[in-house]
Amino acid sequence: MSFDKIGVIGGGAWGTALAQVVASGGRETVLWAREPDVVAAINGSHENSVFLPGVRLDSAVAATGDISDLAGCDAWLVVAPAQHLRGVLEGAPRTSRPLVLCAKGIEEGTGKLIHEVAGEVCAHAPIAVLSGPTFAHEVASGLPTAVTLAAEDLALAEQLRDRIGVPEFRIYVSDDVAGAEIGGAVKNVLAIACGVVEGRGLGQNARAALIARGFAEMTRFGLSRGAQRETLSGLSGLGDLVLTCSSTSSRNYSLGKGIGEGRPAAELLADRRTVAEGAFTAPVLAQIARQEGIDMPIVEAVADLIAGRSSVDAVLEALLSRPPRPEAV
């Protein structure tokens, strides 16, 4: 299968960074963006000055505001936020070409993982998932990065790897689609919790403990969905968790830090042009966990904070007063 022309759906920082990776590998690259100012900036000055300022883009990256321009592409990298994925794909040209899903989250209302959403809308398109520890500005700047590319058809994953990857953007393949997705979705919620720890000044010990116990929650949920433990321990799970729980470059961590400093979640979310997916994932993830009897107290606490049902102090008291238990549980 030829992948000489790649379409990228989504003109935010991450979509732009991926377009830069693809173009640097010598592929013709068409980036669809909803925002006219993004299209104009990329085509006029080879820079996404709105979402990724300061990064000079390869001249092979061409932006468009008409999603039908992607009809002739050999594969699409779909970077639309999880909550908008269904609507974006419904408005895109019908395709049987591979879709590489690059957003992270769980759809509100349905509780579906995004590969399940894409499968409903684009029933004849092969689906893969790209996930891992990736800050967009580092990827776009050519700094070393490693990610997971998962597809049920491992041969497809290998073909996409060979066409998308470049030496500084190293791709490891997997057939565990659910595992790759679940790691990316759950870590966004846990990053909010770690941001709260930072904003509240609770110290590095607390943050390390939260990452470890959060990873236990991610593992419990992932295994309940058929994910492989090795995937959850890899780049798209633990690797991504460590990155986004450690830096204000993470939108989710930054949101949590603001909550920890005492600002209401609704106020922080209203101020943002970019999306902190964990704020949308937390409520649906907590609901699924309650319904299925999966113990996820950190996720539950984040959902309460986002909804304004509980204060930071009350959440901390509830978590710290939980009965002792064996670590392995």
NORCOR-V265068 format. One record per residue. N is the residue number from 1. PSI is psi in whole degrees, -180 to 180 (none if undefined). BURIAL is 1 if it has 9 or more other ideal C-beta (glycine too) atoms within 8 Angstrom, else 0. D_CENTER is the distance of its C-alpha to the mean C-alpha in Angstrom with 1 decimal. Layout:
# NORCOR-V265068
[[N | PSI | BURIAL | D_CENTER] [N | PSI | BURIAL | D_CENTER]]
This chain:
# NORCOR-V265068
[[1 | 133 | 0 | 26.9] [2 | 135 | 0 | 26.7] [3 | 61 | 1 | 23.5] [4 | -20 | 0 | 25.3] [5 | 118 | 1 | 23.7] [6 | 133 | 1 | 19.9] [7 | 142 | 1 | 18.4] [8 | 123 | 1 | 15.2] [9 | 107 | 1 | 14.2] [10 | 118 | 1 | 12.9] [11 | 25 | 1 | 14.6] [12 | -167 | 1 | 12.4] [13 | -44 | 1 | 12.0] [14 | -43 | 1 | 9.2] [15 | -41 | 1 | 11.2] [16 | -41 | 1 | 14.3] [17 | -41 | 1 | 13.5] [18 | -38 | 1 | 12.9] [19 | -38 | 1 | 16.1] [20 | -42 | 1 | 17.8] [21 | -49 | 1 | 17.1] [22 | -45 | 1 | 18.4] [23 | -36 | 1 | 21.4] [24 | -21 | 1 | 22.3] [25 | 6 | 1 | 22.8] [26 | 14 | 0 | 25.4] [27 | 143 | 1 | 23.7] [28 | 130 | 0 | 24.4] [29 | 124 | 1 | 21.3] [30 | 119 | 1 | 21.1] [31 | 119 | 1 | 18.3] [32 | 130 | 1 | 18.4] [33 | 142 | 1 | 17.8] [34 | -29 | 0 | 18.9] [35 | 120 | 0 | 20.4] [36 | -34 | 0 | 23.9] [37 | -31 | 0 | 23.9] [38 | -46 | 1 | 20.9] [39 | -46 | 1 | 22.7] [40 | -42 | 0 | 25.9] [41 | -43 | 1 | 24.7] [42 | -45 | 1 | 23.1] [43 | -29 | 0 | 26.2] [44 | -38 | 0 | 28.6] [45 | 7 | 0 | 27.6] [46 | 44 | 1 | 24.9] [47 | 136 | 1 | 22.5] [48 | 84 | 1 | 19.8] [49 | -13 | 0 | 21.6] [50 | -50 | 1 | 19.7] [51 | -18 | 1 | 16.1] [52 | 60 | 1 | 16.8] [53 | 149 | 0 | 20.4] [54 | -4 | 0 | 22.5] [55 | 118 | 1 | 21.0] [56 | 124 | 0 | 23.5] [57 | 150 | 1 | 22.1] [58 | 140 | 1 | 23.8] [59 | -14 | 0 | 26.4] [60 | -10 | 1 | 25.2] [61 | 114 | 1 | 22.2] [62 | 130 | 1 | 23.7] [63 | 151 | 1 | 22.1] [64 | 151 | 1 | 23.1] [65 | 3 | 0 | 23.0] [66 | 107 | 0 | 24.2] [67 | -19 | 1 | 21.7] [68 | -17 | 0 | 24.7] [69 | -12 | 1 | 25.0] [70 | -1 | 1 | 22.3] [71 | -33 | 0 | 24.7] [72 | 7 | 0 | 26.2] [73 | 152 | 1 | 23.2] [74 | -22 | 1 | 23.0] [75 | 156 | 1 | 19.3] [76 | 134 | 1 | 16.4] [77 | 114 | 1 | 12.9] [78 | 109 | 1 | 11.2] [79 | 12 | 1 | 8.7] [80 | 139 | 1 | 10.0] [81 | 150 | 1 | 8.1] [82 | -39 | 1 | 8.2] [83 | -12 | 1 | 11.5] [84 | -2 | 0 | 13.0] [85 | -47 | 1 | 12.2] [86 | -49 | 1 | 15.6] [87 | -39 | 0 | 17.6] [88 | -46 | 1 | 16.5] [89 | -35 | 1 | 17.2] [90 | -28 | 0 | 20.4] [91 | -1 | 0 | 21.5] [92 | 162 | 1 | 20.9] [93 | 147 | 0 | 23.7] [94 | 139 | 0 | 24.3] [95 | 151 | 1 | 23.2] [96 | 11 | 0 | 23.7] [97 | 158 | 1 | 21.9] [98 | 140 | 1 | 18.8] [99 | 125 | 1 | 15.4] [100 | 109 | 1 | 12.5] [101 | 125 | 1 | 9.4] [102 | 2 | 1 | 6.5] [103 | 168 | 1 | 4.3] [104 | 124 | 1 | 2.9] [105 | -179 | 1 | 6.3] [106 | 135 | 1 | 10.0] [107 | 128 | 1 | 12.5] [108 | 150 | 0 | 15.0] [109 | -44 | 0 | 18.5] [110 | -24 | 0 | 18.1] [111 | 17 | 0 | 15.9] [112 | 144 | 1 | 14.7] [113 | 157 | 1 | 11.7] [114 | -24 | 1 | 10.4] [115 | -28 | 1 | 12.6] [116 | -39 | 0 | 15.4] [117 | -49 | 1 | 15.0] [118 | -37 | 1 | 15.1] [119 | -32 | 1 | 18.0] [120 | -40 | 0 | 19.9] [121 | -40 | 1 | 19.8] [122 | 72 | 1 | 20.2] [123 | -24 | 0 | 22.4] [124 | 6 | 0 | 23.8] [125 | 128 | 1 | 20.8] [126 | 144 | 1 | 19.7] [127 | 136 | 1 | 16.0] [128 | 164 | 1 | 13.8] [129 | 131 | 1 | 10.3] [130 | 124 | 1 | 9.0] [131 | 159 | 1 | 6.9] [132 | -178 | 1 | 8.2] [133 | 100 | 1 | 9.3] [134 | 106 | 1 | 9.0] [135 | 128 | 1 | 10.3] [136 | -42 | 1 | 11.1] [137 | -31 | 1 | 14.7] [138 | -42 | 1 | 15.5] [139 | -48 | 1 | 14.3] [140 | -27 | 1 | 16.2] [141 | 0 | 0 | 19.1] [142 | 18 | 0 | 19.5] [143 | 150 | 0 | 18.9] [144 | 133 | 0 | 18.5] [145 | 145 | 1 | 15.1] [146 | 139 | 1 | 14.6] [147 | 169 | 1 | 11.9] [148 | 134 | 1 | 12.2] [149 | 112 | 1 | 13.0] [150 | 135 | 1 | 14.1] [151 | 145 | 1 | 16.5] [152 | -34 | 0 | 19.4] [153 | 100 | 0 | 21.7] [154 | -31 | 1 | 21.5] [155 | -38 | 0 | 23.8] [156 | -44 | 1 | 21.3] [157 | -40 | 1 | 18.6] [158 | -39 | 1 | 21.3] [159 | -44 | 1 | 22.3] [160 | -41 | 1 | 19.0] [161 | -47 | 1 | 18.6] [162 | -24 | 0 | 22.0] [163 | -28 | 1 | 21.4] [164 | -40 | 1 | 18.0] [165 | 151 | 1 | 18.3] [166 | 165 | 0 | 20.6] [167 | -40 | 0 | 22.1] [168 | -6 | 0 | 20.0] [169 | 85 | 1 | 16.7] [170 | 129 | 1 | 17.5] [171 | 127 | 1 | 16.1] [172 | 134 | 1 | 17.0] [173 | 157 | 1 | 17.3] [174 | 158 | 1 | 17.2] [175 | 10 | 1 | 18.4] [176 | 80 | 1 | 16.2] [177 | -47 | 1 | 13.7] [178 | -43 | 1 | 13.4] [179 | -43 | 1 | 13.1] [180 | -38 | 1 | 10.2] [181 | -43 | 1 | 8.3] [182 | -41 | 1 | 9.8] [183 | -47 | 1 | 9.0] [184 | -35 | 1 | 5.3] [185 | -47 | 1 | 6.4] [186 | -37 | 1 | 9.4] [187 | -29 | 1 | 8.7] [188 | -40 | 1 | 7.4] [189 | -43 | 1 | 10.9] [190 | -31 | 1 | 12.7] [191 | -36 | 1 | 11.7] [192 | -45 | 1 | 13.5] [193 | -42 | 1 | 16.3] [194 | -34 | 1 | 16.7] [195 | -37 | 1 | 16.9] [196 | -43 | 1 | 19.6] [197 | -44 | 1 | 21.4] [198 | -47 | 1 | 21.5] [199 | -30 | 1 | 22.6] [200 | -8 | 1 | 25.2] [201 | 38 | 0 | 26.5] [202 | -7 | 0 | 26.4] [203 | 166 | 0 | 26.3] [204 | -30 | 0 | 24.6] [205 | -46 | 0 | 26.1] [206 | -40 | 1 | 24.4] [207 | -43 | 1 | 21.0] [208 | -42 | 0 | 21.6] [209 | -40 | 0 | 22.8] [210 | -40 | 1 | 19.9] [211 | -45 | 1 | 17.4] [212 | -46 | 0 | 19.9] [213 | -30 | 1 | 20.5] [214 | -39 | 1 | 16.8] [215 | -35 | 1 | 16.3] [216 | -40 | 0 | 19.3] [217 | -44 | 1 | 17.7] [218 | -42 | 1 | 14.6] [219 | -44 | 1 | 17.2] [220 | -46 | 1 | 19.4] [221 | -44 | 1 | 17.0] [222 | -46 | 1 | 15.8] [223 | -32 | 1 | 19.4] [224 | -20 | 0 | 20.4] [225 | 11 | 1 | 18.2] [226 | 10 | 0 | 19.6] [227 | 155 | 1 | 17.0] [228 | 136 | 0 | 18.8] [229 | -36 | 1 | 19.3] [230 | -36 | 0 | 19.1] [231 | -44 | 1 | 15.5] [232 | -27 | 1 | 14.5] [233 | -2 | 0 | 16.6] [234 | -156 | 1 | 15.1] [235 | -44 | 1 | 12.6] [236 | -9 | 1 | 9.5] [237 | -91 | 1 | 11.0] [238 | -40 | 1 | 13.5] [239 | -47 | 1 | 12.7] [240 | -36 | 1 | 9.2] [241 | -47 | 1 | 10.9] [242 | -43 | 1 | 13.8] [243 | -52 | 1 | 12.2] [244 | -12 | 1 | 10.3] [245 | 13 | 1 | 13.4] [246 | -2 | 1 | 15.7] [247 | 142 | 0 | 15.4] [248 | -3 | 0 | 15.6] [249 | -19 | 0 | 13.6] [250 | 125 | 1 | 10.6] [251 | -37 | 1 | 10.6] [252 | -43 | 1 | 10.4] [253 | -43 | 1 | 13.1] [254 | -40 | 1 | 15.1] [255 | -47 | 1 | 15.2] [256 | -38 | 1 | 16.4] [257 | -42 | 1 | 18.9] [258 | -41 | 1 | 20.3] [259 | -43 | 1 | 20.8] [260 | -29 | 1 | 22.5] [261 | -4 | 0 | 24.7] [262 | 3 | 0 | 25.9] [263 | 142 | 0 | 24.3] [264 | 143 | 0 | 23.5] [265 | -41 | 1 | 19.9] [266 | -39 | 0 | 21.0] [267 | -44 | 0 | 22.5] [268 | -42 | 1 | 19.5] [269 | -34 | 1 | 17.2] [270 | -24 | 0 | 20.1] [271 | -8 | 0 | 20.2] [272 | 137 | 1 | 16.8] [273 | -30 | 0 | 16.3] [274 | 164 | 0 | 12.6] [275 | 128 | 1 | 10.3] [276 | 93 | 1 | 9.4] [277 | -30 | 1 | 7.4] [278 | -27 | 1 | 9.0] [279 | -29 | 1 | 12.3] [280 | -31 | 1 | 12.0] [281 | -37 | 1 | 10.7] [282 | -49 | 1 | 13.5] [283 | -44 | 1 | 16.5] [284 | -36 | 1 | 15.8] [285 | -42 | 1 | 14.8] [286 | -39 | 1 | 17.9] [287 | -45 | 1 | 20.0] [288 | -44 | 1 | 19.2] [289 | -43 | 1 | 20.0] [290 | -45 | 0 | 23.2] [291 | -35 | 0 | 24.3] [292 | 5 | 0 | 23.9] [293 | 33 | 0 | 25.2] [294 | 123 | 1 | 22.3] [295 | 111 | 0 | 22.9] [296 | 68 | 1 | 19.8] [297 | -33 | 1 | 21.6] [298 | -44 | 1 | 19.0] [299 | -43 | 1 | 16.6] [300 | -41 | 1 | 19.7] [301 | -42 | 1 | 20.7] [302 | -41 | 1 | 17.5] [303 | -40 | 1 | 17.9] [304 | -40 | 1 | 21.5] [305 | -43 | 1 | 20.8] [306 | -40 | 1 | 18.5] [307 | -9 | 0 | 21.3] [308 | 19 | 0 | 24.0] [309 | -17 | 0 | 25.7] [310 | 155 | 1 | 26.2] [311 | 165 | 0 | 26.7] [312 | -43 | 1 | 25.2] [313 | -42 | 0 | 28.7] [314 | -40 | 0 | 28.9] [315 | -45 | 1 | 25.5] [316 | -43 | 1 | 26.6] [317 | -42 | 0 | 30.0] [318 | -42 | 1 | 28.6] [319 | -42 | 1 | 26.4] [320 | -19 | 0 | 29.2] [321 | 5 | 0 | 31.8] [322 | 144 | 0 | 30.3] [323 | 145 | 0 | 32.8] [324 | 151 | 0 | 32.8] [325 | 160 | 0 | 31.4] [326 | 143 | 0 | 31.2] [327 | -34 | 0 | 28.1] [328 | -11 | 0 | 27.4] [329 | none | 0 | 27.0]]
